[in-house]
């Protein structure tokens, strides 16, 4: 009996899901069946009471006519049985219900847009990325405390057969079918009144065309729109440095891609910060022989983004360059030119013939090898193995081969293994549970050192795409910097949002990368603080560092405003540790610019640019050329002194201040939540 009940419930659930998926009203269908049954039985009773001949076909025929408000009976004075009386009213109600649903189906989206089409959220592309982002965002917006609570979600989708559409509509979204490259589709979505526009079609060229269309109609946009554009190919980044975007008062563009997001999660997770499995104590953090060495298996767009992100973040306290081995099949046709294309895009010292970098060795050591040559490597030297084949079966296959061949070495050396698992969620679940449940180090399981990354629900959700937490930190960081350096008149009380809006996309991303790397710096600092037994004299430390590094009149720094007087950063960190962390920040800043195509402006050119100018206020800005991508500060810590003298500003102070401002930044962020 219990089994029959379970089967019945399962049947009705499947039926309900079927109707929901096809946008049919399960309630209306059920209501109509009941009404039809009552009508049919009622007509049978009426025929029999009046000794009339009829068949079930007749009863059903008459019953169907009732739904059209046509109650045909044998004669006007024929008594209507109560069953038929009830049935005909239910039939009329079902008809009215169906008509209302049909009208609603036609006009409901227009009604929603009329009533809620202001400050709404437009997502262009209802594929896998658009669906995941939209559903997660809508779920967050259900919370009454969320800033987007009650806002309308509008999707623009070109494919009418997209199976995600029904699900999104069932969650209350408005779907507009059309080509968002054309103004008509954008106007239907009332794009001019939107607060957010997220462009996540599967084509970079389509996404770029859509955002370009937005620039052509931006004069009609009421308020600034926050635009999030998905791009797989990093070479298109500079397209958004064009004047139309940089000068726009209506479009605030942020570029993202799921592969970079995979790398951010891979290296930025609090439990798995890049290098944290190597720098396990203060002695190792300070030891020049401690090194982070990673291997990336696979070099498609995913592997490329993981490599680039590692180069952005791989700058450590001991200044030992990160080492990266990229392992891929160099013999296949599709990979024949992959290194060539990478070298064209990134001027980071890679020699094509030697397959490694022959310059920029102070920042990183990179080598590219054929997958067949990895067996020649000593796996015990590696601190992390990242299996990043975009074909997940290939990733899984390579993982199992590595575990079988190097199981003892991996366990003995605490080598972290991460495997890309976008589509095999259940398989990933098995590995992660095996990892989480193994608490007995003496009985390690096969996946003890393995974690997964790259799942679409993590790389394309609200928190990482919109990422308000990071952007809020970046806005506060920018405002603090401006105020401490006198770039903004504090009496005007210009909001952090307004100051942020004045930045170009490159400078915004520079702030974001600084804050991502701050997590690594804080990891080091916390280790120092936990083991520190010294207690500084705050005034003496402040005066010593100020005299050495904040030694120009134009440098307006108020240490007391950074809330350092009673903070462990000033009490327990030594001057040597603070300055060394400043060196790390300078190297990270250099790497960010180099990875984005910037080169060193020679000191002779800098002196030529400043020879007729006097004082920092006149000279500030001459240290860089945004068009040619030249910057005089992309030099070593020691060489900064020449640049500082030429501009009359000690640039070392900027890096040291970044370190000392971390507590104040964290406190202000906490207060702004």
Secondary structure, DSSP 4 states (H G I P E B T S, - for coil): -HHHHHHHHHHHHHHHHHHHHTT--HHHHHHHHHHHHHHHHHHHHHHHHTT----HHHHHHHHHHHTTT----SSTTPPPPHHHHHHHHHHHHHHHHHHHHHHHHHHHHHHHHHHH-SS-EEEE--SHHHHHHHHHHHHHHTSTTSTTTT--EEEEES-TT-THHHHHHHTT-EEEES-TTSHHHHHHTTGGG-SEEEE--S-HHHHHHHHHHHHHTGGG-SS-EEEEEE-S-GGGGGGGGSHHHHT-SSEEEEEE-HHHHHHHHHHH-TTS-TTTTT--SHHHHH-TT---EEEEE--SHHHHHHHHHHHHH---TT-PPEEEEEEE-SSSGGGTTHHHHHHHH--S-EETTTTEESS-TTTEEEEEEEGGGGGGS-GGG-SEEEE--SSHHHHHHHHHHHHHHHHHHHHHTT-EEEEE-SS-HHHHHHHHHHHHH---GGG--TTTTEEEE--HHHHSSHHHHT-HHHHHHHHHHHHHHHHHTTSS-GGG---HHHHHHTS-HHHHHHHHHHHHHHHHHHHHHHHHHHH------HHHHHHHHHHHHS-STT----GGGGT-TTSHHHHTS-HHHHHHHHHHHHHHHHHHHHHTT-EEPPHHHHHHHHTT--SHHHHTTTTEETTTTEETT-S-TTTHHHHHHHHTS-HHHHHHHHHHTHHHHHHHHHHT-
